[in-house]
Amino acid sequence: MEWFRGETIGYGTFSTVSLATPSNIKGSGEYPSLMAVKSSNSYGGIANEKSVLDSLGDCPEIVRCFGEDQTVEKGEKLHNLLLEYASRGSLASQLKKLNGEGLPETTVRRHTGTVLRGLRHIHSSGFAHCDIKLENILLFGDGAVKIADFGLARDLTASKEGGEIRGTPLYMAPESVNDNEYGAAADVWALGCAVVEMFSGETAWTVEEGSHFMSFLLRIGVGEELPRVPEELSGEGKDFLSKCFVKDPEKRWTAEMLLNHPFVAVDCEDDDYDQRDELFLKGKDEVSKSPRCPFGFPDWESTSSESEIQYQPLDSPVERLASLVSERVPDWSVSEDWVTVR
Ligand SMILES: Nc1ncnc2c1ncn2[C@@H]1O[C@H](COP(=O)(O)OP(=O)(O)OP(=O)(O)O)[C@@H](O)[C@H]1O
């Protein structure tokens, strides 16, 4: 299919997302008149995303892919993935418009149930998403909510060679920090972090200014501490989070189990758009960046998925963490300049 590139609607670490229209709208048949095209000069992430999306097939809770191609633009070779266009942007960009406030619990419950159905499909198809966060949950004009960005997704049946680091530190599960394990259970932990953020407007972990990145990872991996559970959340919500924030991945509830939890097993049909949703619909999204970390961690180096960070197995989590970070104290001030870990 031939297509035209439109305005830029989002930036990821390795990709730019723009609007795209088929060059011959009348003859484009199965393609919508407006799509999103994710473009990168690095092939690894795009190829992985395409192959995972193909394997997952049609699922109402997962962004649809219409195909891939290559273009040369301004002398640069780009790999492009044509995707369903989410006209209301990501949950992260929607939340930003609330200036630090969170979403009403009914909306959080509805979004959580939708993401869980998507995760159940992903996990039962033999994959883990490995990068669940609000930037990767997209909102559509008709009220649909879908999981996007499968650039880091893992085939759970493939051997775990190399041990690359994936995902966003703030959403990392203890087993990912300690043992480099990125299975279905790590997605459930990340979903718990996303629920806290949706509801409270703040990240699930509070990190003090001036504290070291390694000490943050130690809090996730080694200490007894768990992510923050908002006081104002209902008892059902708190109980739901207690099933997500279980340090031992074997004991953590699965997406399938959580779908029967009363927090999400409710009929939200009448609650399609609440007042804040209406507010969202009116506002136009500014171009959004997909950050990896809200703090300017200078001790994490960006690498592409084609040249992932490799490490030798080390004896203890502390040794492993020490191998991942430098001694520099990061600037913890919140910034757009999130750092990639893949
Ligand atoms: N299908 C889409 N429709 C509308 N906006 C999109 C779509 N896909 C991505 N975006 C926007 O572009 C941003 C970046 O996209 P995406 O997260 O897929 O890129 P990435 O390079 O994989 O990012 P990351 O840094 O998380 O790896 C998203 O946060 C979202 O705001």
The ligand as a Gaussian input file, in Angstrom:
#p B3LYP/6-31G(d) Opt

LIG

0 1
 N       -1.259000       3.877000      16.984000
 C       -1.041000       5.050000      17.559000
 N       -1.963000       6.033000      17.509000
 C       -1.736000       7.235000      18.118000
 N       -0.610000       7.545000      18.791000
 C        0.346000       6.608000      18.876000
 C        0.184000       5.326000      18.264000
 N        1.302000       4.590000      18.529000
 C        2.100000       5.389000      19.259000
 N        1.548000       6.596000      19.474000
 C        2.122000       7.719000      20.241000
 O        3.524000       7.737000      20.057000
 C        4.212000       7.514000      21.313000
 C        5.429000       6.647000      21.047000
 O        5.022000       5.390000      20.512000
 P        5.678000       4.016000      20.979000
 O        5.612000       3.931000      22.467000
 O        5.038000       2.907000      20.223000
 O        7.167000       4.242000      20.482000
 P        8.493000       3.530000      21.007000
 O        9.668000       4.039000      20.214000
 O        8.290000       2.059000      21.025000
 O        8.532000       4.080000      22.460000
 P        9.316000       3.525000      23.694000
 O       10.251000       4.616000      24.062000
 O        8.229000       3.289000      24.736000
 O        9.982000       2.248000      23.254000
 C        3.155000       6.854000      22.224000
 O        3.393000       7.096000      23.598000
 C        1.867000       7.504000      21.739000
 O        1.707000       8.767000      22.348000

